[in-house]
Amino acid sequence: MEVNDAVKTADVITADTNIIEAVQAHPEIMQVFADYGLGCIGCMAARFETIGEGAGAHGLDVPTLIKDINECIKANALK
């Protein structure tokens, strides 16, 4: 199983999840990235960086970002 398949199956994002793979599996989380001021989607590093690495590089609270991303995914699944 590829990482991208694991993200789709588990529907749980962690700090170790690749940015692009997470967004491809859950496009709704782009708004969470925007809310945090992260332009990760257009960044070249997003192809190989994890969410934890990217958010950490910007000095963000990674656990809170991950929590908000997963809440967004859960809310979208309930629609």
C-alpha positions as CSV (number, residue, x, y, z in Angstrom):
1,M,0.0,0.0,0.0
2,E,1.3,3.4,-0.9
3,V,1.4,6.3,1.6
4,N,-1.4,8.1,-0.4
5,D,-3.6,5.0,-0.1
6,A,-2.9,4.9,3.7
7,V,-4.0,8.5,4.1
8,K,-7.3,7.9,2.2
9,T,-7.9,4.7,4.2
10,A,-7.2,6.0,7.6
11,D,-8.5,9.5,7.1
12,V,-6.2,10.5,9.9
13,I,-3.5,13.0,9.2
14,T,-0.4,13.1,11.4
15,A,2.6,15.4,11.5
16,D,4.4,12.7,9.5
17,T,1.9,12.9,6.6
18,N,3.3,14.3,3.3
19,I,1.7,17.7,2.6
20,I,0.8,17.1,-1.1
21,E,-0.5,13.6,-0.4
22,A,-2.7,14.9,2.4
23,V,-4.1,17.6,0.2
24,Q,-4.7,15.3,-2.7
25,A,-6.6,12.9,-0.4
26,H,-8.5,15.7,1.3
27,P,-8.7,18.9,-0.7
28,E,-10.9,20.5,1.9
29,I,-7.9,20.9,4.2
30,M,-6.4,23.6,1.9
31,Q,-8.6,26.0,3.8
32,V,-7.0,25.0,7.1
33,F,-3.6,25.6,5.6
34,A,-4.8,29.1,4.4
35,D,-6.2,29.9,7.9
36,Y,-2.8,29.3,9.3
37,G,-1.1,31.4,6.7
38,L,0.6,28.5,5.1
39,G,1.1,28.6,1.3
40,C,2.2,25.0,1.3
41,I,0.3,23.9,-1.7
42,G,2.3,26.2,-4.0
43,C,5.6,25.5,-2.3
44,M,8.1,23.3,-4.1
45,A,9.0,21.7,-0.7
46,A,5.5,20.4,-0.3
47,R,6.3,17.5,-2.6
48,F,8.7,16.0,-0.1
49,E,8.0,17.7,3.3
50,T,5.7,16.5,6.0
51,I,3.1,18.7,7.5
52,G,5.1,18.7,10.8
53,E,8.2,19.8,9.0
54,G,6.5,22.5,7.0
55,A,4.5,23.9,9.9
56,G,7.5,23.6,12.2
57,A,9.6,25.6,9.8
58,H,7.0,28.4,10.1
59,G,7.1,28.3,13.9
60,L,3.5,27.0,14.2
61,D,1.9,24.8,16.9
62,V,2.0,21.5,14.9
63,P,-0.3,19.5,17.2
64,T,-3.0,22.2,17.0
65,L,-2.7,22.4,13.2
66,I,-3.0,18.6,13.0
67,K,-6.0,18.6,15.2
68,D,-7.7,21.3,13.1
69,I,-6.9,19.4,9.9
70,N,-8.4,16.2,11.2
71,E,-11.5,18.1,12.5
72,C,-11.9,19.5,9.0
73,I,-11.7,16.1,7.4
74,K,-14.2,14.7,9.9
75,A,-16.7,17.6,9.4
76,N,-16.4,17.2,5.6
77,A,-17.1,13.4,5.9
78,L,-20.3,14.2,7.8
79,K,-21.7,16.3,4.9
